[in-house]
Amino acid sequence: MIYFSREFYLHAPLKGLYHPENPSRLEIALSALYNSGFGESVVEVQGGENSVNVRELLLKTHDSAYVKYIFKLCSQEFEGYIDSDTYISRGTCIAAQKAVEVSVMALERVLKNQYNFVLALVRPPGHHAGVSGRAMNAPTQGFCIFNNVAVATTYALSKGIKPVLIIDIDVHHGNGTQEIFWSNPGVVHVDVHEQGIYPGTGDIYDAGGGEAEGTKINIPLPPHSDDEDYIYAFLRLVEPLIYAVKPRLIAISAGFDAYSNDGLASMRLTENFYRFFGRMLHEVLQALRIGAVAVLEGGYSIGLRNGLPAMLKGFAEPGYSRPSLESVKPSYAVKTIVNRIIQVLRRYAFT
């Protein structure tokens, strides 16, 4: 099942100015879904379909001063940038609240066992938004307003669902998500991202704080990493982690901007990785008898057009035979990084 809302279109750049995070992203995604045979799974969420108190959930995830600041800007009909790359328009608060609402709705459908996998096709994205906006000394909020996947995870925790495993496949590190759950042992955050780009966080030694030390797992891969590199990292590291953690729920920050030539990074993924990821997800959900919710993050052009439907195809097609660890040929650099991460994780009994 795939949920979206037309209210997401209300968050739009200032008239006449281009911004990569704009309403056309939804058109690209929806067109790709319909052209790939997933149109019947798309459900448009209308107003009043969810009884969840969005403001209350936001205040459990973000600092109250930050939430009030955003809503104050909207009430003043502010239109402009709150940092060098994150804008607010007159419809931003409506769209951002709806993004949170739809993300939680998707998660509820999974918790109620109505579906074992639901995609929330939302915007604005959220994984760079931390407790008070900018997170972990990042220079900006990276196009994000509220952290959709973090709010949905907070909701799951409030229902007694733990551990929750968050897998972030966006090309940029989910610094906001990591900050929000830094000291929460009930959330295991696995983040695969390009090393050395915005927001500059996500080192392999950033493992969480206090009782949560060891539950934040960063996998920074070198620029120009390709399908074989990613598949190796998932087979060697991510999939075993899932079985070691035995989560009661998986939440995915589903970014598609690591796709080759998507525009904001230099990774070289193709449909092959996303199809593999979808199949791997299907298999672990079946094996552990749990569900997953995916929340859209990045992806600005070809990543949405090709990567998004490829992930869903991998999930839905039982005839797909995924690669084995022995058959993939990662770069020496990726093998070295993965081995270093495994050494770090051995401190915490994950491997």
N, C-alpha and C positions, 0 to 999 in steps of 0.2 A: 504494500500500500504506500502511496506517495501523497503527501499533503502539501498544499500551497494555498496562498491567499492573494487576491488582487490588491489588498492593502499594502503588500510589500512594494508595489510600484510607487507608493507615495514618498518613499525616501529617494530623492533624486538630486543630482548635482545642480548647482546654480545655473540658471538659464544661459545657454551659450557657452558654457564651460565643460570641457571633457573631463571625465573621471572614469578610471577602469571599473570601479564598483558602481554600476548604474543599472537601471531597470532592464536594459536589454539583456542582461545576464539571464534573467528568467525566461525571456523569449528564446534564447539559445538553448537553454536547458529543456524547456517544454517542447520545443520543436524536435530536439534530439530524442526525447522520450516517445513522442508520438510516431516519429519516423522509424523508431526501433521496435515498435509493437507494444510499448508499455503505456499507451494512452489510456487504456481502460482502467489502469491502476491509479490514475491521477484523480484526486478528489480536491475540489476547491472548498476551502473552509469558509463558511459564512459567519457573520457576527453572532455572538451569543451561543456558540456551540460548546463552549468550555466554561465550566463553573469555577475554574481555578482562579484564585486571587493573584493576579500577576504582580501587583505592587508588593504584596506580602512576600512573594518568592524572590523578587528583586532585592528586597531589603535583607533577605537571608543570605544572599550571594554577594551583593555589592555594598559598599559603605553608604549609609543613608545620605551623607552630604553629596556624594557623587550622583546618586539617583535624583535627589532634589535639584541639583545643578542642571541635569539634562532636561528634566521636566520644566524647569523655570525657563530655560532657553526656548523650549517649544511654546510655552504659554505666552512668551513675548514675541512669538512669530519670528524668532531669530533665523536668519539664513546666512550661513558662512562657515568658515573652518574653525574648529576648536583646537586644531593643531595643523601641522603642515600637510597632512594627507587625509584627515578625517573631517567630513563635512556634516552639517545639520541643515535640513530644510524644514519647511513648515509641516510636512507630513512625517518627519522622522520618528517622532514619539509614537504615532499610531502604528507605523510599520515595525518599529523595534519592539513594542509591546506585543504586537501580533506574532512576531518571530518567536518570542519567548513562549507565548500561548500555544502556538502550533507545535513547537518543540516538545512542550510538556504534554500536549494532546497525543502526539505520536508515541511518547514514552508510556502514557497511560494505556494506550491500545496494546502495547507489548506486555505491560504488567498484568493486564486483564486477560492475557492469553488469547486475544482476538487475532493477533498476527505475531509471527516470530521475528519479523523484520519490517520496520517502517522507516521511510525516508521523509524527513522534514525539509522541503525545498524552500528555505527561508532566506531572507536578506532584510536588513544588513547582517553581515557575518558577525562573529562574536569572540573567537578564541584569543584575540589579543587584548580584550577588555578584562582588566584585573579588578581587584577589590575597589580601587578608586579611579578607575580609568586606565591610565598608562601603568604598565606593569613591569616590575623588575628592571627599572631604569631605562626602559625603552624610550626612544625619542618621541614616539607618537602612539596612537591607539590602533594604527594599521587598518583603518576603515571601519572599525568595530564600535558599537555603542553599548549593548548589553551582551553578556556572555551566554548565548543560548544553550550550549551544551552543558555549561556549568550550572545554570539554573535548573535544567531538566534533571541533572545528576543530583542536585540538592533536593529536589522534589522526591526522587527515588530514595535517597537516604532518609528523608522524613517519614517514609513509609516502611522503614526498617529493612530496605534492600541494600545489602552490602556483603562482600565488597562489590563495588562497581568498577569495571575496567573501562577506561577511556583510551581509545586508539585514535591518534591524530595523524592523518596522512597528508595534511596540507603541507606544501613545500616550505612554509615558514613555521618556525617554532611557536607552539601555542603557549606563549608566556603568561597570558592572562589566566588560562586554565590552571597552569602549574602553580601560579601564585595563590589562586583561590584555595586550592586543595593542598598546599605545601605541607601543612601540618596535620592533614586528615588521613589517618591510616586506612580509612574505609574506602578510599579512592586510589586505585592504581592507575597512573597516567603514563602511557607509552606514547612517545612522540618521535616520529620519523620525519626528518626535515633536512633541508640543504644547509650545510655548514657554511658559516661566514657571511650570511646575508641577514637582512632585517628579520627579527629585532635584535640579533646579536646574542641571544641567550640559547639555552639548551645544551649545555656542556654535559659530557657523560658523567661528571662527578656531581652534578646537581641532582641529588637523590631524595630530597625531601628533608623536613625538619622534625625534631622531637621523636615521638612515637611513630611518625610516618616515614622516618628515614629508610630509604630503600624502596619506597613505593612510587617514586617518580623516576622513570626510565627514559633517558634521552638517547636517540640514535641519530647523531648528525652525520650525514653522508656527504662525501665530497661533491663539488660541482660536476656536472655532466654525468652523474650516475645514471645508469640505464635500467631496463627491465630486469636483466640478470642480476644486477647489483641489489635492487630492491627485493626481488624474489628470494635471493640468498639470505638477506637480512631477516625476512619474514620466516623463512623455513628454519633458519639456524637459531633465531632469537625470539621473534614475536610469537610465533605459534607455540613453541614450548612454554613461553611465559604464560600464555592464556591457560594452558592446562595446569601449570603450576599454581596459578592464582585461584583457579576455579571460581570465577566471578558469578554472581547471580544475575548480572545484567552487563551487556556491553554497550557503550555509547561511543559513537564514531564521529569525530570531527572530520567530515568528508570534504576535503579540499581536492581540487583537480588541477591545481596550478603547477604541479610537478610534471605535467604532460609536456612533451617536447614542443617548444615554440608557443606555449600558451601566453607568454608575454612578460611575466614578472620574475622569472628565475631562469636557471640554465640547466635544469635536469632534463633527461631525455627519455622519459617514460612514454609508452605507447599503450594501445588497448590491451596488450598482452599482460601488463602488470595488473591493471584494474580488473580484468577478467579473472586473473589468478586470485586477486584479493577477494572478489565476490565469492568464488568457489571455496576458498579457505574459510571465509566467514560462515558460509552455509554449513560446512562440515563441522566446525567447532560448535556452532549452535545446536546441531543435531546431537553431537556427542555429549555435550554438557547439559542438554535439555533446557536451554535458556533462550532468551530473545535479545534482540539488538535494535537500537534506534540510531539512525544516521542523521546528522544535522549538517546542512550545506555550509561550507566555509568559503574558500577561494575557488578559483577557476573562472577564467574571463573570456575565453574564446574556444579554441579547439579542445581544451581540456574538458569543458562542459559538453561540447558537441560529440566528442568521441569517448572520453574517459568515463563519464557518468553512465551512459547506456552499457558500456563494456562491463562495468562493475555489476550492474543489475543482470546482465546476460550471464555472467559467471555464476551469480547466485542462483539463477533460475534454471540453468541448463544442466541437467544431471549427466549428460553425455560428455561434458567437458573433463578431460583428463589433465590435471595440473602437473607441472614439472616436479621432479624429485630433486632433493638436495644434491644428489650425485650428478644430475644432468645440467645444472646451471654453472656458468663460469663467470663469477664476479671478478672485479678488478682486485689487484693485490691490496690497494688502499682500503677497499671496503672490507675485505677479509681481515685486515689488520684492525680496523676500527671495531668490527663485531667481536673479535677476540678480546680486545681491550674491555669492551662493555661486559662481556661474560665474566672477566676477571673481577670487575667492579661488583657485579651482581652476586658473585660467590660469597661476598661478605654478608649477604642478606638471605642466604639459603634458597635463592630462586633457581639455581642451577646445580 
